[in-house]
Amino acid sequence: MKEINKSKSGYAELIGTCSREEPFPVIAAPMAGITDKVFRRILREMGASFCFTEMICAKALVHQNRKTFQLMDIKGEEEFCGVQLFGADPCEMAEAARRAAAQGAKIIDVNMGCPVPKVVNNDEGAALLKNIPLAGEIVAAMVKAVDVPVTVKLRRGFDGGEEGLKLAKCVESAGAAAVTVHGRDRAQYYNGKADWNFIAKVKAALTVPVIGNGDIFEAADALSMLRETGCDGVMVARGMLGNPWLLQNIKAMLRNKSEILPSVDSRVDLALRQLRESVALYGPWLGVRFMRKFLGWYVKGFRDAAAARHRLNQLTEVAAIEDFLRELAEKNKDFL
Ligand SMILES: Cc1cc2nc3c(=O)[nH]c(=O)nc-3n(C[C@H](O)[C@H](O)[C@H](O)COP(=O)(O)O)c2cc1C
């Protein structure tokens, strides 16, 4: 097994973390409906080297859709939050990139991996794995349009193939400053195992930094990925849900320090903090509903978690959710 490549990662330089002696960026993945402003603040506090907005539709942005514009609100986070865009029209993507840069985005990422039909059927997201020349044109237009680095997040292939390798080389030639590789193909969505060998293949083929993504659920997984693929940093997605401590634990392990497992109380405290901040951002009705999935993730592994999730999905008042979670924490102190 390879040793972790200790040379300074270009990606850490890209996001300016080398000065903090952080050779391996631990990046929070863009996640639609999840990595909003509130959750990003938590992820940052938990040690994320860099975060991204959820994927933002370039077409909607260019056509001045107000809701879409709000998704790009990175005020106060400019130093550690990039904007991810999706689209298939080079002119629109270039214009959207200009708008993202004007908002202060330090990195603009292009989504070339989203598997959902609504996106793929518009030739966007993972569909670009099947239209590599267009992907190159998109990146070239964006690179020309902005001064900040443009990066690409892609999958291994569309349906069993490895078009991702050709795509990675193409976007590198078009000026992409880094590539994130999710080692699954489009047909897999999020099922099956991520192919880390493919990440290694892309790393070996490119000069720009390569970030590995897929199946980091424990701190040790991140170290294994760095070792097995030689990648320049890791990106974590589902592992952060209910467990944003994963990010700080990865960093601790990278420094040969031990992991800290959150207590029942700290899990409930963080859930309630995120709930309050979401209510402040979205208002009580939407805030509570937006948080339901997160609350379910925070109580994962608790005694009677399924019943707790069911109850949490019915409660509509912050005070009632707080009472319920505090009581749940009491019941779980001897359990976890
Ligand atoms: C609910 C959900 C939303 C996602 N939204 C995005 C997105 O907006 N942009 C993107 O590039 N990837 C998105 N992804 C993919 C993740 O960023 C990541 O590539 C994938 O989950 C694999 O990483 P993991 O095994 O650590 O979860 C999403 C994944 C999930 C589960």
The ligand as an SDF file (V2000), in Angstrom:
LIG
                    3D

 31 33  0  0  0  0  0  0  0  0999 V2000
  -28.8350   14.2810   -1.1110 C   0  0  0  0  0  0  0  0  0  0  0  0
  -27.6250   14.4970   -1.9650 C   0  0  0  0  0  0  0  0  0  0  0  0
  -27.4660   15.6840   -2.6560 C   0  0  0  0  0  0  0  0  0  0  0  0
  -26.3510   15.8830   -3.4880 C   0  0  0  0  0  0  0  0  0  0  0  0
  -26.2130   17.0560   -4.1430 N   0  0  0  0  0  0  0  0  0  0  0  0
  -25.1000   17.2700   -4.9040 C   0  0  0  0  0  0  0  0  0  0  0  0
  -24.8650   18.5370   -5.5340 C   0  0  0  0  0  0  0  0  0  0  0  0
  -25.6520   19.4810   -5.4060 O   0  0  0  0  0  0  0  0  0  0  0  0
  -23.7410   18.6600   -6.2800 N   0  0  0  0  0  0  0  0  0  0  0  0
  -22.8340   17.6440   -6.4300 C   0  0  0  0  0  0  0  0  0  0  0  0
  -21.8190   17.8000   -7.1080 O   0  0  0  0  0  0  0  0  0  0  0  0
  -23.0310   16.4510   -5.8290 N   0  0  0  0  0  0  0  0  0  0  0  0
  -24.1160   16.2570   -5.0640 C   0  0  0  0  0  0  0  0  0  0  0  0
  -24.2740   15.0810   -4.4080 N   0  0  0  0  0  0  0  0  0  0  0  0
  -23.2200   14.0510   -4.5030 C   0  0  0  0  0  0  0  0  0  0  0  0
  -22.2070   14.1950   -3.3620 C   0  0  0  0  0  0  0  0  0  0  0  0
  -21.5710   15.4530   -3.3940 O   0  0  0  0  0  0  0  0  0  0  0  0
  -21.1370   13.0840   -3.4200 C   0  0  0  0  0  0  0  0  0  0  0  0
  -20.4690   13.1650   -4.6520 O   0  0  0  0  0  0  0  0  0  0  0  0
  -21.7260   11.6750   -3.2870 C   0  0  0  0  0  0  0  0  0  0  0  0
  -22.7110   11.6330   -2.2790 O   0  0  0  0  0  0  0  0  0  0  0  0
  -20.6220   10.6570   -2.9740 C   0  0  0  0  0  0  0  0  0  0  0  0
  -19.9660   11.0000   -1.7820 O   0  0  0  0  0  0  0  0  0  0  0  0
  -20.2760   10.2230   -0.3820 P   0  0  0  0  0  0  0  0  0  0  0  0
  -20.0730    8.7450   -0.6500 O   0  0  0  0  0  0  0  0  0  0  0  0
  -19.2850   10.8150    0.5990 O   0  0  0  0  0  0  0  0  0  0  0  0
  -21.6960   10.4990   -0.0310 O   0  0  0  0  0  0  0  0  0  0  0  0
  -25.3840   14.8540   -3.6020 C   0  0  0  0  0  0  0  0  0  0  0  0
  -25.5420   13.6670   -2.8880 C   0  0  0  0  0  0  0  0  0  0  0  0
  -26.6420   13.4770   -2.0850 C   0  0  0  0  0  0  0  0  0  0  0  0
  -26.7700   12.1780   -1.3240 C   0  0  0  0  0  0  0  0  0  0  0  0
  1  2  1  0
  2  3  1  0
  2 30  2  0
  3  4  2  0
  4  5  1  0
  4 28  1  0
  5  6  2  0
  6  7  1  0
  6 13  1  0
  7  8  2  0
  7  9  1  0
  9 10  1  0
 10 11  2  0
 10 12  1  0
 12 13  2  0
 13 14  1  0
 14 15  1  0
 14 28  1  0
 15 16  1  0
 16 17  1  0
 16 18  1  0
 18 19  1  0
 18 20  1  0
 20 21  1  0
 20 22  1  0
 22 23  1  0
 23 24  1  0
 24 25  2  0
 24 26  1  0
 24 27  1  0
 28 29  2  0
 29 30  1  0
 30 31  1  0
M  END
$$$$
